[in-house]
Amino acid sequence: MSTLSIRVPEDLKEKASRLARKNKMSFNAFVNQWLQIAVAREDTLEWMESRLNNKNRELLIYEFGDFLNKPKQGKEPSVTEINRLL
């Protein structure tokens, strides 16, 4: 683990501190969580771009829509099973 010192506007720090308290987190945990989210987002976008590079956009959209419209066979969970998982 490393230590990092950054400069942020006071109002941003206050808002982030408020959000951290609202979520019952330390300011440090809150900042770590959002940094992880930002890095994961960038990693995901880079991965998607590398996988979709030089692909026909319209065809991808059509195929994705077609995929979403295909019904999935399977058993719907019962209310008991859903409640057990909650």
N, C-alpha and C positions, 0 to 999 in steps of 0.2 A: 504494500500500500504506500502511495506517495502523498505528499502534502502539496497543495496547490494554493497559491494566493492570486486572486483575481480582483479586478476593479469592476464594480457594477454601480449603476445609478442607485442612489439611496432609496428612491421610491420602488424600484424593482426589487431590491433586497427586502424591503418591508412587506411587499405583496407576497414574495416567495416565502418569507417567514410566516406570514399569516396562513398561507396555504399549507405549509408544513404542519403548523399547529392544528389546523382544521383536520388534517389527515393523521393526526397523532404520530407525527414523525419528527425527528430532529431536522434542523435545517440542512445539516450535512447529508443525511439519508435522502432528503428530498432532492437536493442538487445532484447527488449520485444517481438517483432513479431517473431524473430527466436527462442527464448526460448519457446514461445507458440507452434510453429510448431514442435519443437523437442519433447516436452511433449505430444502433440496430436499424433504424430507418434508412440511414445512408447506405449501410451494408446491403440491405434488402434491395434498395433502388439500383445500386451498382450491379448486384447479382441479376436482377430482372433485366436490366439494360444489356448485360453481356449475353443473357439467354435469348433475348428478343431482338438483338441486333440484326438488321437486314431482313426482318420478317415483314410480310404484308400486313399492315395495320388493320385494314378492313376484314381480311380473312381471319385474323386473330380474334377480332371482336365477334364476328359471325360464329366462329367455332366455340368461343367461350359461352356465348349466348345459347348455342345449341347444347353444349354440355350442361348448362344450368337448367335447361328445360327437360332434360331426360329424368324420368322418375327413378328413384333409387328403391330397389326392393329391400325390404327389411321389416322387422316387427316394430311397431310403435311402442315406446315404453309406457308402462301402466302408470297411473297416478301414484301408486305405492312405490314403484321404482324411482320415479322423479323425486318424491318426498324423501326417500332414503338418501339420495344423492345430495339433497339440500341440507 
